[in-house]
């Protein structure tokens, strides 16, 4: 009876730590994706004005050189 209760408590604590680690990894992945998307857009919105929006690119089509102005060089 004592051994049974000990095993039960051990299994319960093991399950609890497993759930905690699973939840921790899940939350960590969520936070990582959240930070990746939002920090990326935030940094891009800060950097965007400093990128020249109309760079001149020269495109060769059939031997002729055509000047094309790219609007919105940022992606």
Secondary structure, 3 states (H helix, E strand, C coil): CHHHHHHHHHHHHHHHHHHHHHHHHHHHHHHHHHHHHHHHHHHHHHHHHHCCCEEEEEEEECCEEEEEEEECCCC
